[in-house]
């Protein structure tokens, strides 16, 4: 499989290493902001992507909508790992399906995170029937992370909103005072070089339950994105999520 990398930051470099160690081929590295001899071009174009079977995009929120439009218009399967555009996902899904594009998008391609999100959904279903439990989400990442809260934290929050009927909205960030009982607090900490820690806290007056995923490195994110790319190229046109990919991987669970 021939892969074009769009974005040559930490994730791009990790993917480059994994591709070199695999049977796949790196056909292009595209990044307008990085001055590195490994970068083949700074512009998305037919020439740059013409030899690629799939693009893996870890670029930036500023360029991602333009990039997605290019992939769809040019029928290039694409794995979208760039975050910070969640509010536009519905539009992207509709446009991709209408124009026959092929995308899989996720705020986190780690297989372990996918298991964490499955647990979030199941936990929500359980505490939905036990009103004495409240729930919150916290996440910790390195100081250089561009968005807050993380895409993974928002995905976990959406799982809980869907399954805990008494919760109606998210409280993003540290509140100035009390928050209402129908909100889920989603908080962020930025420090050092932490790859990522996400915790679902389920609390009552009697006890506390924690579900935590701790990333030891970015390798798990990159491996998941590479596996998702191999999965995507064999699928029909459409807009896919990590749920679709992991459901196949886990045999429909």
C-alpha positions as CSV (number, residue, x, y, z in Angstrom):
1,X,0.0,0.0,0.0
2,X,1.3,3.4,-1.0
3,X,0.7,6.1,1.7
4,X,1.0,9.9,1.6
5,X,1.6,11.6,5.0
6,X,0.0,15.0,5.3
7,X,1.5,16.8,8.3
8,X,5.1,16.1,9.5
9,X,4.9,16.8,13.2
10,X,5.3,14.3,16.0
11,X,2.7,11.9,14.6
12,X,3.9,12.3,11.0
13,X,7.4,11.3,12.0
14,X,6.2,8.3,14.1
15,X,4.1,7.1,11.1
16,X,7.1,7.6,8.8
17,X,9.1,5.2,11.0
18,X,6.4,2.6,11.2
19,X,5.8,2.7,7.4
20,X,9.6,2.2,6.8
21,X,9.4,-0.9,9.1
22,X,6.4,-2.3,7.3
23,X,5.6,-3.7,3.8
24,X,3.9,-0.4,2.9
25,X,5.5,2.4,0.8
26,X,5.7,6.1,1.7
27,X,4.8,7.9,-1.5
28,X,4.9,11.5,-0.2
29,X,5.3,13.7,2.9
30,X,3.3,17.0,2.6
31,X,3.6,19.9,5.0
32,X,3.6,23.6,4.2
33,X,5.1,24.6,7.6
34,X,8.0,22.2,8.2
35,X,11.4,22.9,6.7
36,X,12.8,19.4,6.5
37,X,14.5,17.5,3.6
38,X,12.0,14.6,4.2
39,X,9.1,16.8,3.1
40,X,8.4,16.3,-0.6
41,X,6.1,19.3,-1.0
42,X,4.1,21.9,0.9
43,X,1.0,21.7,-1.2
44,X,-1.8,19.2,-1.7
45,X,-2.1,18.4,-5.4
46,X,-2.8,15.6,-7.9
47,X,0.9,15.4,-8.6
48,X,1.8,15.1,-4.9
49,X,-0.9,12.4,-4.2
50,X,-1.2,10.8,-7.6
51,X,0.8,7.7,-6.5
52,X,-0.9,7.2,-3.1
53,X,-3.5,4.6,-2.3
54,X,-4.4,6.5,0.8
55,X,-3.6,9.7,2.7
56,X,-3.0,9.9,6.5
57,X,-3.7,13.4,7.7
58,X,-2.3,14.7,11.0
59,X,-2.0,18.3,9.9
60,X,-3.7,21.3,11.6
61,X,-7.2,22.5,12.4
62,X,-6.5,25.6,10.2
63,X,-6.1,23.5,7.0
64,X,-8.1,20.3,7.7
65,X,-11.4,21.4,6.1
66,X,-9.6,22.4,2.9
67,X,-7.7,19.1,2.9
68,X,-10.8,17.0,3.5
69,X,-12.5,18.8,0.5
70,X,-9.5,17.9,-1.6
71,X,-9.5,14.2,-0.7
72,X,-13.3,14.0,-1.4
73,X,-13.1,15.9,-4.7
74,X,-10.2,13.8,-5.9
75,X,-11.5,10.4,-4.7
76,X,-8.5,9.8,-2.4
77,X,-9.2,7.6,0.6
78,X,-8.1,9.5,3.7
79,X,-7.5,8.8,7.4
80,X,-8.2,12.0,9.3
81,X,-6.4,12.2,12.7
82,X,-6.3,16.0,12.9
83,X,-8.5,17.3,15.7
84,X,-10.2,20.6,16.5
85,X,-13.0,20.4,13.8
86,X,-15.6,18.3,15.7
87,X,-18.4,20.8,15.2
88,X,-18.2,20.4,11.4
89,X,-18.3,16.6,11.4
90,X,-21.9,16.4,10.4
91,X,-21.3,18.6,7.4
92,X,-18.2,16.6,6.4
93,X,-20.1,13.3,6.7
94,X,-22.9,14.6,4.5
95,X,-20.6,16.0,1.9
96,X,-18.4,12.9,1.8
97,X,-21.3,10.6,1.3
98,X,-23.0,12.9,-1.3
99,X,-19.8,13.1,-3.4
100,X,-18.7,9.5,-3.0
101,X,-15.6,10.2,-0.9
102,X,-14.0,7.7,1.4
103,X,-12.8,8.9,4.9
104,X,-12.3,7.6,8.3
105,X,-12.0,10.3,11.0
106,X,-11.2,10.1,14.7
107,X,-9.7,12.2,17.5
108,X,-7.7,9.2,18.5
109,X,-6.7,6.1,16.5
110,X,-5.3,4.1,19.5
111,X,-6.9,0.7,19.8
112,X,-6.6,1.0,23.6
113,X,-8.5,4.3,23.5
114,X,-11.3,2.6,21.4
115,X,-11.6,0.0,24.2
116,X,-11.7,2.9,26.7
117,X,-14.6,4.5,24.7
118,X,-16.5,1.2,24.7
119,X,-16.1,1.1,28.4
120,X,-17.3,4.7,28.7
121,X,-20.5,3.8,26.8
122,X,-21.1,0.7,28.9
123,X,-20.5,2.7,32.1
124,X,-23.0,5.3,31.0
125,X,-25.6,2.6,30.4
126,X,-25.0,1.2,33.9
127,X,-25.1,4.5,35.9
128,X,-28.1,5.7,33.9
129,X,-30.1,3.4,36.2
130,X,-28.3,4.6,39.4
131,X,-29.0,8.3,39.8
132,X,-26.8,8.7,42.9
133,X,-23.7,8.5,40.6
134,X,-22.3,11.6,38.9
135,X,-19.7,11.6,36.2
136,X,-16.9,13.7,34.8
137,X,-14.0,13.5,32.4
138,X,-10.5,14.8,32.8
139,X,-7.6,14.7,30.4
140,X,-3.9,15.6,30.7
141,X,-1.6,16.3,27.7
142,X,1.8,17.8,26.9
143,X,2.1,21.6,26.8
144,X,2.3,21.7,23.0
145,X,-1.1,20.2,22.3
146,X,-3.0,22.7,20.2
147,X,-6.6,22.0,21.3
148,X,-8.4,21.6,24.6
149,X,-10.3,19.5,25.5
150,X,-8.8,16.7,23.5
151,X,-10.8,14.9,20.8
152,X,-10.7,11.8,22.9
153,X,-12.2,13.5,25.9
154,X,-15.0,14.9,23.7
155,X,-15.7,11.5,22.2
156,X,-16.0,10.0,25.7
157,X,-18.2,12.8,26.7
158,X,-20.5,12.2,23.8
159,X,-20.8,8.5,24.7
160,X,-21.9,9.5,28.2
161,X,-24.3,12.1,27.0
162,X,-25.9,9.5,24.8
163,X,-26.3,6.9,27.5
164,X,-26.9,8.9,30.8
165,X,-30.3,10.3,30.3
166,X,-30.1,12.9,33.1
167,X,-27.1,14.5,31.5
168,X,-28.0,17.1,28.8
169,X,-24.9,19.2,28.1
170,X,-21.1,19.5,28.6
171,X,-19.4,22.0,30.9
172,X,-16.1,22.5,29.1
173,X,-13.2,23.7,31.3
174,X,-13.0,24.8,34.9
175,X,-16.3,26.4,35.9
176,X,-16.5,29.8,37.7
177,X,-18.8,28.3,40.3
178,X,-21.3,25.5,40.6
179,X,-22.5,23.5,37.6
180,X,-26.0,22.1,37.2
181,X,-26.7,18.4,37.7
182,X,-27.5,18.0,34.0
183,X,-24.0,18.8,32.9
184,X,-20.9,16.7,32.5
185,X,-17.7,18.6,33.4
186,X,-14.8,18.0,30.9
187,X,-11.5,19.4,32.2
188,X,-8.0,19.7,30.8
189,X,-4.5,20.0,32.1
190,X,-1.4,20.9,30.0
191,X,2.0,20.0,31.4
192,X,5.4,18.7,30.3
193,X,5.5,16.0,27.6
194,X,2.6,13.7,28.7
195,X,1.4,11.8,25.6
196,X,-2.1,11.6,27.0
197,X,-4.1,10.5,30.1
198,X,-7.9,10.3,30.1
199,X,-10.0,9.5,33.1
200,X,-13.8,9.0,33.6
201,X,-14.6,9.7,37.2
202,X,-17.9,8.2,38.5
203,X,-18.7,9.4,42.0
204,X,-21.3,9.0,44.7
205,X,-21.4,9.8,48.4
206,X,-20.5,6.1,49.0
207,X,-17.6,5.5,46.6
208,X,-15.7,6.5,43.5
209,X,-15.0,4.5,40.3
210,X,-12.3,5.5,37.9
211,X,-11.7,4.3,34.3
212,X,-8.4,5.6,33.0
213,X,-6.4,5.2,29.8
214,X,-2.8,6.2,29.9
215,X,-0.7,6.4,26.7
216,X,2.9,5.5,27.2
217,X,3.9,6.9,23.8
218,X,2.4,8.1,20.5
219,X,3.3,4.8,18.9
220,X,-0.1,3.3,19.7
221,X,-1.9,6.3,18.0
222,X,0.3,5.9,14.9
223,X,-0.1,2.1,14.7
224,X,-3.9,2.5,14.9
225,X,-3.9,5.1,12.1
226,X,-1.8,2.8,9.9
227,X,-4.2,-0.2,10.6
228,X,-7.2,2.0,9.9
229,X,-5.6,3.0,6.5
230,X,-5.2,-0.6,5.5
231,X,-8.8,-1.2,6.6
232,X,-10.2,1.8,4.8
233,X,-8.8,1.1,1.3
234,X,-10.8,-2.2,1.1
235,X,-14.1,-0.5,2.1
236,X,-16.7,1.1,-0.2
237,X,-17.1,4.9,-0.3
238,X,-18.5,6.5,2.8
239,X,-17.7,8.3,6.0
240,X,-16.4,6.0,8.7
241,X,-15.5,6.4,12.4
242,X,-13.3,4.5,14.8
243,X,-16.4,2.7,16.0
244,X,-16.8,1.2,12.5
245,X,-13.2,0.1,12.4
246,X,-13.0,-1.3,15.9
247,X,-16.3,-3.1,15.5
248,X,-14.9,-5.0,12.6
249,X,-11.6,-5.5,14.5
250,X,-13.4,-6.9,17.5
251,X,-15.9,-9.1,15.6
252,X,-18.9,-6.8,15.9
253,X,-18.7,-6.0,19.7
